[in-house]
Amino acid sequence: MDMMSEATRFIQLDPAGITFLFIVGFIGGLVSGFIGSGGAFVLTPGMMSLGVPGTVAVASNMCHKFPKALVGSIKRYKYGQVDIKLGLYLAAFAGIGVQIGIKIQNYILNLWGTAGSDLYVSVSFVIVLVVVGGIVMADAVKSARSSCSTEQTCSLALRLQKIELWPMMTFKKANLRISLWFLLPVGLATGLLAATIAVGGFVGVPGMIYILGATSLVASATELVIAFVMGLAGSVNWAMQGMIDIRLTLIILGGSLLGVQLGAIGTTYVKEHMIKIVMGTIMLIVAVSRALAMPKYLVKLGMMDTSEATLELLSKVSFGFMVVSLVVGAVIILGSMFRAKRPADEAVAQEA
């Protein structure tokens, strides 16, 4: 119980901290609007850089996502891009994954305290960011040579769709027919990752594309339905445990709602590979930031011995990498938008 009280001790907020969180929220929203998912991989470590416990950062991040996902899913549904049936089935499995993820978080928190929880979140972040960020960056560099990187159905998904394993499910909007058993791992992994680092879309969207066979447009739109359902369920669970800092939630939501509009507009001006480059670049830089923060938690757990001066230096360098990732992401996105928009404006002027 004492460890739970320690974890729920909210940080003191000053004008500089509020400004930083708003900017982080704006950049997170900018990234989310630009690459279709994510943003939380910047928000959670951004909050942790201010001293917010990992569990509180994940819970507050999840709470800010579901109202944003609701607005986005309604908008994408009007465009005819959302497969509600697929989203609800995956959300049901993801809900189970979220509960498993929260159980794991609480187990680690009770066993090793806040430092153990922070280390678990940081390790999960580094693994996911390095693996997925590396794949995304490699895919961007190869520039869609693989059959899986186009709108054609991936060969793995085609093989899975041919397996007649009862019960078979048909999803009209996604235009696919597949066994319910193949939805289970995609949904569980999405929920488990969401409860761990609040970024379930990093496996949810690729899972729908490469395992189930949905198009990227339908997958990214349907992910919003999953994000809303499991975000709402997860937020209620976290709130009942007193883990959500509503101040953090409202501040990053305010910045995020502004950024997501600008990011969504930016996608209409740039090519697909630029979106992947932005995503991969930010993910890999943030992975370095969280890796540099690990020694602090290892020392608290008695698993590493180093001087306070070294830990302070690593903490500052970690924070520096976080700031660099935000600046680099914003510069690439806004710079790409400016370069792509200028010829378009010139063409319109010539036609006029």
C-alpha positions, -999 to 999 in steps of 0.1 A, spaced: 0 0 0 29 23 8 43 17 -27 9 25 -43 9 58 -23 44 65 -36 33 59 -72 3 81 -70 22 111 -56 16 136 -83 43 161 -93 43 198 -86 35 218 -117 50 252 -125 45 274 -156 76 259 -172 63 224 -167 28 232 -179 43 249 -210 65 218 -217 35 194 -213 14 216 -237 42 216 -263 47 179 -258 10 174 -263 10 196 -294 39 176 -309 23 143 -299 -9 154 -316 11 166 -346 27 132 -349 -6 114 -344 -23 134 -370 6 130 -394 14 93 -391 -21 81 -383 -13 66 -349 11 69 -320 21 102 -304 20 85 -270 55 73 -275 64 110 -271 39 119 -245 46 91 -219 84 95 -218 79 133 -220 59 132 -187 84 108 -172 112 133 -180 94 158 -156 94 132 -128 60 117 -134 59 80 -122 57 56 -152 23 42 -141 8 77 -137 22 88 -171 7 58 -189 -27 62 -171 -29 99 -177 -18 94 -214 -45 67 -219 -72 90 -204 -64 118 -229 -66 95 -259 -101 81 -258 -120 114 -263 -96 122 -292 -102 87 -306 -140 92 -304 -139 124 -324 -115 109 -350 -135 77 -354 -167 96 -360 -150 117 -386 -134 87 -404 -167 68 -403 -184 96 -422 -156 91 -449 -166 54 -451 -133 41 -438 -142 24 -405 -151 -13 -402 -171 -11 -369 -176 -48 -367 -138 -55 -370 -131 -27 -345 -155 -40 -319 -142 -76 -321 -106 -64 -318 -116 -40 -290 -132 -69 -271 -99 -89 -272 -79 -57 -266 -100 -51 -235 -88 -84 -221 -52 -75 -231 -55 -41 -212 -67 -59 -181 -37 -83 -183 -14 -54 -189 -27 -36 -158 -24 -67 -137 12 -70 -148 18 -33 -140 3 -37 -105 23 -69 -99 56 -51 -108 46 -20 -88 38 -40 -56 69 -62 -60 96 -36 -70 78 -2 -63 79 29 -86 115 23 -97 105 -12 -109 74 1 -127 94 29 -143 121 4 -154 94 -20 -169 78 9 -189 112 21 -201 124 -14 -211 91 -20 -230 95 14 -247 130 7 -258 122 -27 -272 90 -16 -290 106 16 -304 138 0 -316 120 -30 -332 90 -11 -348 110 21 -355 137 0 -372 111 -18 -393 94 14 -403 126 32 -411 138 2 -432 105 1 -450 108 39 -457 143 35 -471 133 6 -493 104 28 -506 76 3 -508 94 -24 -528 78 -52 -508 44 -64 -518 33 -59 -481 41 -22 -482 16 -15 -510 -22 -16 -508 -20 -52 -521 -29 -78 -494 2 -92 -477 11 -128 -486 9 -138 -449 -26 -125 -446 -37 -142 -478 -24 -176 -464 -42 -170 -431 -74 -161 -449 -74 -195 -467 -73 -214 -434 -109 -225 -428 -108 -226 -390 -142 -222 -373 -156 -197 -366 -150 -178 -398 -158 -141 -397 -167 -117 -426 -159 -80 -425 -176 -62 -454 -160 -27 -450 -125 -43 -446 -134 -67 -474 -119 -98 -457 -130 -132 -444 -108 -148 -417 -110 -170 -387 -118 -154 -353 -88 -171 -338 -64 -149 -359 -81 -118 -345 -74 -129 -309 -35 -124 -309 -38 -91 -327 -64 -77 -302 -46 -91 -271 -12 -77 -282 -29 -43 -289 -44 -41 -255 -14 -54 -236 9 -28 -253 -17 0 -247 -17 -8 -209 21 -9 -209 31 21 -229 -3 35 -240 6 30 -277 -15 -1 -288 -17 12 -323 19 3 -330 8 -34 -331 -29 -29 -338 -25 -12 -372 4 -34 -385 -15 -64 -372 -46 -56 -392 -26 -49 -423 0 -77 -423 -19 -105 -404 -56 -99 -411 -52 -83 -446 -70 -49 -442 -59 -19 -462 -39 7 -444 -67 32 -448 -93 9 -431 -68 -3 -405 -58 32 -393 -94 43 -392 -106 11 -374 -78 15 -349 -96 46 -336 -126 25 -326 -103 1 -307 -85 31 -291 -117 46 -279 -132 14 -264 -101 2 -246 -90 37 -237 -123 43 -220 -122 9 -202 -86 13 -193 -91 49 -180 -120 38 -157 -97 11 -143 -68 34 -138 -90 61 -123 -105 37 -98 -69 31 -86 -62 68 -84 -35 67 -110 -47 94 -134 -34 129 -129 -63 149 -145 -41 180 -147 -16 162 -170 -45 147 -190 -62 181 -197 -29 199 -205 -17 173 -231 -52 170 -245 -53 208 -251 -20 207 -270 -29 175 -288 -62 187 -302 -43 216 -318 -15 194 -331 -36 166 -345 -55 191 -368 -22 204 -383 -7 169 -386 -38 156 -405 -36 185 -429 1 178 -434 -6 143 -447 -24 158 -477 8 176 -488 36 150 -484 44 115 -498 39 83 -479 76 76 -473 80 109 -455 54 99 -430 74 67 -423 107 86 -420 92 109 -394 78 80 -375 110 60 -376 132 90 -367 113 100 -337 109 65 -324 146 57 -326 156 90 -309 131 85 -281 144 49 -276 179 63 -269 163 88 -244 146 60 -225 177 38 -226 197 65 -210 171 68 -182 174 32 -172 205 33 -150 186 56 -125 159 29 -120 185 1 -119 204 20 -91 172 24 -71 165 -13 -74 201 -21 -63 209 -38 -96 236 -12 -105 261 10 -87 272 44 -100 277 79 -87 250 105 -83 269 128 -107 268 102 -134 230 96 -129 224 133 -130 244 136 -162 225 107 -178 192 122 -167 200 155 -184 212 138 -216 181 117 -216 159 148 -213 181 164 -241 174 135 -265 137 139 -257 137 175 -266 157 167 -297 132 141 -308 104 167 -305 123 194 -323 134 170 -351 99 157 -356 83 191 -357 110 204 -381 106 175 -405 68 176 -405 64 214 -408 94 216 -433 79 189 -455 45 206 -454 61 239 -464 82 224 -492 52 204 -506 27 232 -502 48 259 -521 46 242 -555 9 235 -550 3 271 -543 24 281 -573 4 257 -595 -29 272 -583 -16 307 -589 -6 298 -625 -41 283 -632 -57 315 -619 
